[in-house]
């Protein structure tokens, strides 16, 4: 890609309304550590989030207050139990645990040194052993848009960049600065790595890596209030969508120079229902609200990015993670060798399809349109069709393999039935009640064969019944543990 300087000027400037960013990081939880992780969160001052608690409306959002009543009425009734489980033990919902921070921090990079505030941290524990971390950040009022884009681009990295100039350091004060990943997992979330499943991660990546997902970078959600009254150009919205901050010279960076490409990007990823004043930009890395509105309306837009819009994006982000996980698991299954894994995967796909994947999440026209774009850009429909296709193939293969196993079993049982039926009923069965050791000595080799078939058949029948019941109970527990 090429970079270009925009007359060495900032394209837009930050207004006195506070800009905010949220950083979402997905990870996998160990099968047997989920409830232990819940206890760990409670022990480290994380509070279970309940939409019915009015006390929590202003606890985790800095100076803002988020109306729980609006949250409860914004989403469709069948979505609410998923997003807002009513209890800490409701393992079928997206359980949220939040910790108030109100921490003042410092960010230092080659082209920016600034303070910022961490309002709170969320940990979501979701079905299918997916976890999500969310960090809420607000910026000083005088910070410019390029600075915020630069901050978001660097703060989201949880791996060291190849180029030293992009290495950002953060900390609670200028004397103790860390790389972003060390700051988060050594200062903010201490001793949480024991609950993260990184067995499938490449050894060169940081813990919690998802083998089916993008590299170790967080997803960014931004609210960007602007003060400049001039028209917001497509190029500026492209830069915002791609988090293009500064190039190596400290100039405003644009990751594309072709005007037609930028226009196509605008048409595909910018929602401009309230054009000239407010835009929503959705990309694979960044969801942002860009607005020139002021006062109460600006405040409402900011609250939506913490409330309704955050939860809407969270749900589709979760959909994407689950679908990618299921597709990845399917690709690693050998049907004839991993029978239990195949059966579990079929149950997981069916459960997700019937219980979690819902076509509409709210009834407002703007909400439908915004999240229709999110759904399209996240490629949810394509991923879902792939999973449905995988389910159809699994059904077919499983039926074929079950048929083969059933044929083998029938053949074995037929042999036992024929031998014991033809010979046993005529030669041995009448003597079983009075059978003695001395009588056995007089048996011919054929009678010994029939006697062996009868007793071995009885033992096999009892053994098969015992192991069937045991397997049924074990699989029932295993399925719940694997999914929740």
VOGU-3710 file (C-alpha; in Angstrom, 3 decimals, decimal comma):
1> xxxxxxxxxx> 0,000/0,000/0,000  1,060/3,587/-0,472  0,923/6,417/1,972  0,187/10,023/1,201  0,426/13,208/3,205  -2,736/15,252/3,501  -1,066/18,692/3,273  0,619/17,962/6,619  -2,648/18,791/8,346  -4,968/16,839/10,579
11> xxxxxxxxxx> -8,094/16,038/8,531  -10,402/16,685/11,465  -9,929/17,844/15,020  -11,256/16,542/18,310  -14,060/18,484/19,961  -14,596/18,991/23,670  -16,855/15,948/23,751  -14,917/12,991/25,084  -13,767/10,400/22,555  -13,868/6,796/23,718
21> xxxxxxxxxx> -12,571/3,452/22,541  -13,271/-0,120/23,560  -10,968/-3,037/22,852  -12,357/-6,565/22,444  -10,017/-9,541/22,753  -11,288/-13,136/22,265  -9,734/-16,206/23,881  -10,554/-19,832/24,638  -11,207/-21,167/28,128  -10,068/-24,582/29,314
31> xxxxxxxxxx> -12,811/-27,204/29,512  -12,538/-27,806/33,238  -11,672/-24,253/34,264  -14,789/-22,266/33,369  -16,467/-22,177/36,779  -13,097/-21,832/38,491  -12,569/-18,762/36,305  -15,905/-17,393/37,492  -14,732/-17,729/41,104  -11,424/-16,076/40,221
41> xxxxxxxxxx> -13,264/-13,105/38,723  -15,371/-12,701/41,850  -12,283/-12,878/44,046  -10,616/-10,088/42,048  -13,460/-7,556/42,408  -15,308/-8,350/39,181  -19,068/-7,925/39,542  -21,643/-9,991/37,680  -23,501/-7,636/35,363  -27,280/-7,676/35,604
51> xxxxxxxxxx> -29,471/-5,552/33,373  -32,068/-5,484/36,151  -29,632/-3,698/38,505  -30,134/0,059/38,363  -27,086/0,579/40,590  -24,810/-0,590/37,778  -26,067/1,976/35,258  -23,276/4,445/36,122  -20,605/2,180/37,619  -18,552/1,130/34,599
61> xxxxxxxxxx> -18,767/3,959/32,049  -16,762/6,837/33,470  -18,963/9,934/33,695  -21,724/8,380/31,578  -24,846/6,521/32,627  -26,260/3,723/30,473  -29,995/3,103/30,721  -30,619/-0,558/31,438  -34,262/-0,087/30,538  -33,271/0,936/26,994
71> xxxxxxxxxx> -30,939/-2,025/26,781  -33,723/-4,353/27,821  -36,181/-2,994/25,247  -33,790/-2,477/22,323  -33,257/-6,160/21,565  -35,741/-8,784/20,485  -37,233/-10,814/23,379  -35,484/-14,012/22,286  -32,113/-12,206/22,243  -32,334/-10,807/25,779
81> xxxxxxxxxx> -31,723/-14,119/27,642  -28,554/-14,600/25,585  -27,118/-11,104/26,061  -28,434/-10,514/29,579  -28,561/-13,796/31,545  -30,507/-13,342/34,756  -28,073/-15,133/37,053  -24,428/-15,973/37,523  -25,148/-19,676/37,014  -27,034/-19,207/33,743
91> xxxxxxxxxx> -24,323/-20,830/31,667  -26,268/-20,651/28,393  -25,972/-16,855/28,178  -23,094/-14,422/27,657  -22,203/-13,859/31,297  -20,547/-10,489/31,845  -18,300/-9,639/34,787  -17,200/-6,018/35,106  -14,585/-4,273/37,208  -14,511/-0,527/37,754
101> xxxxxxxxxx> -11,015/0,906/37,256  -11,085/4,725/36,985  -7,356/4,490/36,311  -5,233/7,262/34,825  -2,613/5,858/32,451  0,123/6,989/30,123  0,762/6,042/26,481  4,131/6,551/24,796  5,014/5,854/21,167  7,266/7,383/18,518
111> xxxxxxxxxx> 4,652/9,926/17,407  2,411/10,312/20,447  2,734/10,764/24,187  -0,537/11,225/26,027  -2,568/10,334/29,056  -5,749/8,273/28,848  -8,207/6,794/31,294  -9,367/3,201/31,747  -12,945/3,302/33,002  -13,545/-0,425/33,413
121> xxxxxxxxxx> -12,813/-3,939/32,182  -15,359/-6,583/31,190  -14,865/-10,316/30,970  -17,553/-12,219/29,066  -17,839/-15,967/29,608  -19,748/-17,404/26,676  -21,000/-20,831/25,584  -18,639/-23,013/23,537  -15,785/-21,995/25,884  -15,254/-18,625/24,253
131> xxxxxxxxxx> -14,162/-15,731/26,443  -14,078/-12,036/25,592  -12,199/-9,236/27,302  -13,366/-5,645/26,821  -11,393/-2,572/27,960  -13,139/0,825/28,061  -10,912/3,857/27,487  -11,539/7,597/27,302  -9,203/10,293/26,008  -8,351/13,889/26,933
141> xxxxxxxxxx> -10,647/16,441/25,352  -7,874/18,078/23,301  -6,601/14,888/21,679  -6,853/15,001/17,886  -8,442/12,362/15,720  -5,133/11,270/14,187  -3,798/10,722/17,692  -6,800/8,563/18,598  -6,459/6,500/15,417  -2,753/6,087/16,113
151> xxxxxxxxxx> -3,487/5,058/19,699  -6,122/2,534/18,633  -3,896/1,034/15,955  -1,035/0,428/18,403  -2,932/-0,375/21,590  -4,846/-3,183/19,884  -1,614/-5,094/19,192  -0,864/-7,898/21,636  2,207/-9,030/19,739  5,363/-7,064/19,133
161> xxxxxxxxxx> 5,441/-5,381/15,782  8,368/-6,062/13,511  9,228/-2,394/13,237  10,538/-0,766/16,384  8,889/2,560/15,591  5,465/1,027/16,180  6,279/-0,373/19,622  3,971/1,425/22,042  4,329/1,334/25,810  1,689/2,004/28,424
171> xxxxxxxxxx> 1,531/2,115/32,182  -0,002/3,773/35,197  2,847/6,289/35,280  5,786/7,304/33,113  8,277/5,489/35,342  6,725/2,043/34,813  5,829/1,399/31,186  5,083/-1,948/29,552  4,313/-3,366/26,173  0,532/-3,452/25,781
181> xxxxxxxxxx> 0,237/-7,213/26,253  2,344/-7,119/29,420  0,416/-4,180/30,792  -2,911/-5,941/30,306  -1,967/-9,397/31,530  0,529/-8,438/34,228  -1,050/-5,275/35,627  -4,767/-5,324/34,786  -5,512/-9,064/34,705  -3,050/-10,789/36,996
191> xxxxxxxxxx> -2,878/-14,625/37,140  -5,571/-15,119/34,503  -3,386/-17,134/32,123  -4,030/-20,385/34,031  -7,596/-20,417/32,705  -6,731/-19,761/29,063  -6,582/-22,674/26,633  -3,613/-22,198/24,315  -2,939/-25,843/23,492  -3,832/-25,321/19,842
201> xxxxxxxxxx> -1,941/-22,050/19,557  1,314/-21,810/17,674  4,297/-21,550/20,006  5,299/-18,233/18,480  2,059/-16,496/19,392  0,872/-15,119/22,668  -1,409/-17,095/24,947  -5,078/-17,357/24,135  -4,460/-17,373/20,404  -7,368/-18,728/18,400
211> xxxxxxxxxx> -6,075/-20,931/15,541  -9,186/-20,115/13,520  -9,090/-16,343/14,072  -6,953/-13,373/13,124  -3,607/-12,655/14,739  -3,269/-11,241/18,225  -4,974/-7,900/17,757  -8,012/-6,594/19,568  -11,160/-5,384/17,836  -11,717/-1,640/18,340
221> xxxxxxxxxx> -15,003/0,186/18,963  -14,754/3,978/18,827  -16,873/7,049/19,423  -15,267/10,014/17,619  -16,902/13,439/18,069  -15,571/16,032/15,594  -15,461/19,807/15,865  -14,730/20,782/12,279  -17,855/22,013/10,481  -16,645/21,135/6,993
231> xxxxxxxxxx> -17,811/18,062/5,138  -16,410/14,727/6,280  -14,772/13,240/3,209  -14,759/9,577/2,133  -10,969/9,501/2,515  -11,253/10,520/6,157  -13,860/7,840/6,831  -11,584/5,289/5,150  -8,733/6,295/7,450  -11,020/5,994/10,458
241> xxxxxxxxxx> -12,287/2,588/9,388  -8,756/1,263/8,920  -7,269/3,046/11,965  -4,766/4,908/9,802  -2,950/7,276/12,154  0,612/8,333/11,317  3,231/7,102/8,886  6,925/6,752/9,770  7,420/10,491/9,289  4,608/11,428/11,638
251> xxxxxxxxxx> 2,321/12,583/8,826  -1,336/11,638/8,407  -1,357/8,184/6,849  -3,750/6,932/4,184  -3,567/3,224/3,403  -4,909/3,688/-0,141  -4,336/6,218/-2,902  -6,911/5,121/-5,492  -10,016/7,354/-5,214  -12,195/4,645/-6,807
261> xxxxxxxxxx> -11,051/2,126/-4,200  -11,802/4,570/-1,383  -15,250/5,229/-2,854  -15,969/1,492/-3,055  -14,849/1,186/0,544  -17,240/4,003/1,489  -20,150/2,369/-0,343  -19,525/-0,980/1,307  -18,645/-0,072/4,876  -20,070/3,360/5,717
271> xxxxxxxxxx> -23,624/3,808/7,005  -24,616/7,379/6,148  -28,304/7,646/7,030  -27,488/10,887/8,894  -24,858/12,014/6,375  -23,016/15,323/6,862  -23,321/14,961/10,640  -23,056/11,303/11,725  -21,537/8,221/10,109  -21,031/4,628/11,227
281> xxxxxxxxxx> -17,991/2,868/9,759  -17,622/-0,908/10,052  -14,520/-2,861/9,080  -12,935/-6,146/10,074  -10,917/-4,329/12,735  -12,919/-1,259/13,746  -16,523/-0,203/14,407  -16,877/3,552/14,887  -19,416/6,330/15,233  -18,135/9,582/13,725
291> xxxxxxxxxx> -20,252/12,640/14,469  -20,286/16,423/14,390  -23,334/16,534/16,655  -22,961/18,386/19,932  -24,650/18,589/23,286  -27,339/16,121/24,284  -27,474/14,331/20,929  -23,726/13,737/20,991  -24,097/12,336/24,494  -26,838/9,964/23,350
301> xxxxxxxxxx> -24,685/8,698/20,488  -21,817/8,121/22,894  -24,072/6,189/25,272  -25,266/3,983/22,426  -21,673/2,968/21,695  -21,444/1,725/25,294  -24,959/0,323/25,314  -27,153/-0,829/22,437  -24,575/-0,687/19,656  -21,883/-2,315/21,759
311> xxxxxxxxxx> -24,093/-5,275/22,583  -25,290/-5,600/19,000  -21,741/-5,711/17,695  -20,719/-8,025/20,545  -23,374/-10,547/19,518  -22,282/-10,646/15,869  -18,633/-10,757/16,909  -19,528/-13,771/19,044  -21,405/-15,352/16,131  -18,295/-14,985/13,997
321> xxxxxxxxxx> -16,080/-16,593/16,643  -18,390/-19,567/17,163  -18,835/-20,205/13,444  -15,094/-20,017/12,837  -14,489/-22,343/15,773  -17,007/-24,901/14,516  -15,579/-24,783/10,986  -12,073/-25,228/12,362  -13,109/-28,134/14,591  -14,830/-29,803/11,660
331> xxxxxxxxxx> -11,699/-29,549/9,524  -9,692/-31,378/12,199  -12,099/-34,293/12,698  -11,491/-37,729/11,215  -14,954/-39,229/10,929  -14,037/-42,884/11,364  -11,536/-42,303/14,189  -13,151/-39,469/16,170  -16,689/-40,778/16,530  -17,324/-38,999/19,828
341> xxxxxxxxxx> -15,918/-35,727/18,481  -18,126/-35,999/15,411  -21,239/-36,563/17,518  -20,313/-33,685/19,829  -19,616/-31,374/16,891  -22,998/-32,187/15,365  -24,698/-31,376/18,660  -22,749/-28,104/18,964  -23,653/-27,018/15,428  -27,307/-27,912/15,970
351> xxxxxxxxxx> -27,409/-26,155/19,356  -25,868/-22,972/17,953  -28,249/-22,982/14,990  -31,395/-23,522/17,040  -30,589/-21,524/20,174  -28,136/-18,728/19,389  -28,150/-17,858/15,716  -31,106/-15,551/15,180  -31,767/-13,535/11,996  -32,904/-10,293/13,678
361> xxxxxxxxxx> -31,641/-8,811/16,925  -33,782/-5,658/17,213  -36,850/-4,094/15,673  -35,693/-0,484/15,049  -35,107/0,458/11,436  -31,719/2,101/12,081  -30,587/-0,812/14,240  -31,591/-3,323/11,571  -29,672/-1,398/8,907  -26,522/-0,847/10,975
371> xxxxxxxxxx> -26,243/-4,445/12,062  -27,177/-5,741/8,639  -23,954/-4,051/7,536  -22,067/-5,526/10,487  -23,418/-8,979/9,668  -22,386/-8,627/6,033  -18,885/-7,315/6,740  -18,272/-10,027/9,336  -19,397/-12,529/6,645  -21,789/-14,177/9,085
381> xxxxxxxxxx> -24,091/-15,574/6,395  -21,179/-17,094/4,451  -19,739/-18,661/7,604  -23,152/-19,955/8,599  -23,724/-21,531/5,183  -20,322/-23,219/5,470  -21,285/-24,610/8,865  -24,645/-25,833/7,546  -22,841/-27,537/4,683  -20,444/-29,113/7,176
391> xxxxxxxxxx> -23,395/-30,339/9,221  -24,945/-31,963/6,145  -21,675/-33,735/5,327  -21,296/-34,833/8,950  -24,838/-36,231/8,945  -24,163/-38,169/5,772  -20,795/-39,497/6,908  -22,116/-40,328/10,335  -25,045/-42,251/8,844  -22,664/-44,199/6,612
401> xxxxxxxxxx> -20,329/-44,999/9,463  -23,168/-45,901/11,823  -24,548/-48,187/9,124  -21,213/-49,966/8,821  -20,914/-50,406/12,572  -24,483/-51,677/12,781  -23,811/-54,178/9,986  -20,729/-55,472/11,791  -22,685/-55,842/15,018  -25,562/-57,615/13,280
411> xxxxxxxxxx> -23,161/-60,022/11,639  -21,572/-60,892/14,963  -24,919/-61,292/16,697  -26,247/-63,344/13,805  -23,382/-65,792/14,177  -24,135/-66,165/17,877  -27,844/-66,512/17,226  -27,477/-69,135/14,518  -25,023/-71,267/16,454  -26,806/-71,031/19,797
421> xxxxxxxxxx> -30,227/-71,361/18,148  -29,468/-74,405/16,039  -27,273/-76,257/18,450  -27,927/-74,767/21,861  -31,691/-75,219/22,003  -31,419/-78,826/20,851  -28,311/-80,043/22,566  -27,522/-77,968/25,633  -30,361/-75,779/26,870  -32,322/-78,635/28,499
431> xxxxxxxxxx> -29,257/-79,676/30,490  -28,254/-76,224/31,762  -30,416/-76,431/34,880  -28,836/-79,736/35,956  -25,403/-79,199/34,494  -22,577/-80,723/36,558  -18,831/-80,813/36,180  -18,868/-84,562/35,599  -21,467/-84,084/32,857  -19,206/-81,639/31,081
441> xxxxxxxxxx> -16,591/-84,323/30,638  -18,916/-86,235/28,362  -19,493/-83,238/26,054  -18,304/-83,428/22,485  -16,301/-80,634/20,879  -19,478/-79,320/19,235  -21,320/-79,175/22,576  -18,360/-77,324/24,091  -18,513/-74,844/21,222  -22,219/-74,241/21,739
451> xxxxxxxxxx> -21,773/-73,856/25,504  -19,039/-71,298/24,913  -21,224/-69,358/22,476  -24,151/-69,265/24,924  -22,198/-67,986/27,924  -19,992/-65,629/25,906  -23,134/-64,217/24,271  -24,691/-63,599/27,685  -21,512/-61,883/28,928  -21,245/-59,773/25,789
461> xxxxxxxxxx> -24,878/-58,686/26,099  -24,432/-57,587/29,709  -21,140/-55,877/28,898  -22,636/-54,016/25,940  -25,571/-52,879/28,069  -23,267/-51,700/30,858  -20,916/-49,805/28,562  -23,835/-48,288/26,629  -25,358/-46,850/29,808  -21,952/-45,672/31,053
471> xxxxxxxxxx> -21,171/-44,029/27,721  -24,557/-42,320/27,630  -24,024/-40,735/31,067  -20,430/-39,747/30,262  -21,376/-38,184/26,927  -24,227/-36,274/28,512  -21,842/-34,717/31,040  -19,129/-34,219/28,425  -21,423/-32,428/25,989  -22,486/-29,905/28,580
481> xxxx> -18,923/-29,389/29,728  -17,644/-28,953/26,158  -20,315/-26,426/25,209  -20,693/-24,464/28,445
//
